[in-house]
Amino acid sequence: MKTVSSVKSTSFKIASAAILTAVTVVMTIAVRIPVAPTRGYINLGDLAIYFTALSFGPVTAFIAGGLGTAIADILSGFSQWAPFSFIIHGLQGLAVGLIFKILLKKENNFSVILSGIIVFAVGTVIMAGGYFAVGSIMAGAGAAVVEIPGNIVQNLAGIIGGYLLYSAVKKAYPPFVNFRS
């Protein structure tokens, strides 16, 4: 039998995932820089994914990252990308969340820098590599390679912005660190 506290915990996790999915949708749609050869776009969705991974952990980051970017693709007229965005950004959020969970047990300067470097590398390989693979099939390798530098910049902006937002929220509300699961 579930206790009241575990129900609240489950309810909190579901509500957090729903809210962060909506935030990811907004961040993905709010600023879009089109990439003509593949008909994709560069956006700020990664910022929401990294913030979610740091703040709420890998499962919530998987849900919010995957579902949020897929919904944004559908709402923006890029439905052909939605299933791939779900998988690519979902895996990105999951991997980033797991790495942060492992490396940030003690948040000191070294662990933050080390985890940032590892997370940037892993996140970039998953996101830029995933979109390159799918873009190569959908539009050809020549067109897909054009997206790689933009995806790297998008990922870098995501990790920097996500960490800065996480730090600001943590400073304003210290119990926030207990939300990560």
JONOR-V438692 format. One record per residue. OMEGA is omega in degrees with one decimal (NA if undefined). BURIAL is I if it has 9 or more other C-alpha atoms within 8 Angstrom, else O. D_CENTER is the distance of its C-alpha to the mean C-alpha in Angstrom with 2 decimals. Layout:
<<OMEGA;BURIAL;D_CENTER> <OMEGA;BURIAL;D_CENTER>>
This chain:
<<-179.1;O;34.31> <175.5;O;31.25> <179.0;O;31.87> <-178.0;O;30.96> <179.4;O;28.51> <175.9;O;26.60> <177.3;I;26.54> <179.3;O;25.21> <177.7;O;22.54> <178.4;O;21.56> <178.8;O;21.82> <179.9;O;19.66> <179.4;I;16.86> <179.3;O;17.23> <178.8;O;17.47> <179.8;I;14.42> <179.5;I;12.30> <-179.4;I;14.15> <-178.7;O;13.84> <171.7;I;10.11> <178.3;I;9.94> <177.8;I;12.45> <179.0;I;10.80> <176.5;I;7.81> <-178.0;I;10.86> <-179.1;I;12.74> <179.6;I;10.46> <-177.4;I;10.15> <-171.1;I;13.90> <179.7;O;15.26> <179.4;I;15.37> <175.8;I;15.84> <-175.9;O;17.67> <173.3;O;19.26> <-170.3;I;19.83> <-173.7;O;23.22> <-177.8;I;23.88> <-175.7;I;21.07> <174.7;O;20.74> <177.9;I;16.98> <175.6;O;15.43> <-174.7;I;13.40> <-179.9;I;11.33> <-179.4;I;9.41> <-179.8;I;6.46> <176.5;I;4.39> <178.3;I;6.45> <180.0;I;5.63> <179.5;I;2.20> <176.9;I;4.80> <-179.6;I;7.42> <179.9;I;6.94> <178.8;I;6.99> <-170.5;I;9.87> <-170.6;I;11.53> <174.9;I;11.58> <-170.7;I;11.00> <-176.6;I;9.87> <178.3;I;11.30> <178.4;I;9.91> <176.5;I;6.24> <-177.8;I;7.60> <-176.5;I;9.41> <-179.7;I;7.43> <-178.4;I;4.56> <-177.3;I;7.76> <-179.4;I;10.28> <-179.9;I;8.99> <177.6;I;8.68> <177.4;I;11.83> <178.4;I;13.65> <177.2;I;13.02> <-179.6;I;14.50> <-179.1;I;17.36> <-176.9;O;18.13> <179.0;O;18.16> <178.8;O;20.53> <-174.3;I;18.39> <-179.9;I;18.86> <-179.9;O;19.64> <-171.3;I;16.04> <-179.5;I;14.65> <-179.3;O;15.30> <176.0;I;13.86> <178.2;I;10.59> <-178.0;I;10.50> <-175.1;I;11.32> <-177.4;I;9.47> <174.0;I;5.85> <177.6;I;7.19> <176.8;I;8.71> <179.5;I;6.12> <179.3;I;4.60> <-178.7;I;8.39> <-179.8;I;9.65> <178.6;I;7.96> <178.4;I;9.04> <179.6;I;12.33> <177.6;I;13.02> <-178.3;I;12.59> <-179.3;I;14.72> <-171.7;O;17.30> <-175.6;I;17.61> <176.7;I;17.36> <172.3;O;20.24> <-177.8;O;22.22> <171.8;O;20.41> <-175.6;O;22.79> <-178.8;O;22.47> <-178.1;O;22.72> <178.0;I;20.04> <-179.7;I;17.57> <179.6;O;18.53> <-179.5;I;18.65> <177.7;I;15.30> <179.9;I;13.84> <-179.2;O;15.72> <-179.4;I;14.90> <177.7;I;11.14> <-179.5;I;11.42> <-178.0;O;13.74> <178.9;I;12.01> <179.8;I;8.59> <179.3;I;11.01> <-179.1;I;13.22> <-173.5;I;10.92> <-177.8;I;9.42> <178.4;I;12.69> <179.0;I;14.86> <179.6;I;13.66> <175.7;I;14.18> <-179.4;I;17.36> <-179.2;I;18.68> <178.7;I;18.20> <178.2;I;19.36> <178.9;I;22.34> <-174.2;O;23.41> <-173.9;O;22.96> <-178.2;I;24.25> <-176.5;I;25.64> <179.5;I;24.63> <178.6;O;26.16> <-176.5;I;24.01> <-178.7;I;20.77> <178.8;O;21.50> <-178.1;I;21.58> <-172.8;I;17.82> <-179.5;I;17.06> <177.9;O;17.81> <178.1;I;15.78> <176.8;I;12.66> <178.1;I;13.46> <178.4;O;13.99> <179.8;I;10.81> <178.2;I;8.93> <176.9;I;11.62> <179.3;I;11.40> <-177.8;I;7.75> <179.4;I;8.90> <-179.3;I;12.18> <179.1;I;11.39> <179.1;I;8.93> <178.8;I;11.76> <177.9;O;14.44> <177.1;I;13.35> <-179.5;I;13.12> <-179.8;O;16.51> <179.7;O;18.05> <179.7;I;17.36> <178.9;I;18.57> <-179.3;O;21.61> <-177.4;O;22.44> <-174.2;O;22.13> <178.8;O;22.57> <178.2;O;22.44> <-177.5;I;18.73> <179.8;O;18.21> <-179.5;O;19.68> <-177.5;O;16.86> <178.3;O;14.85> <NA;O;16.02>>
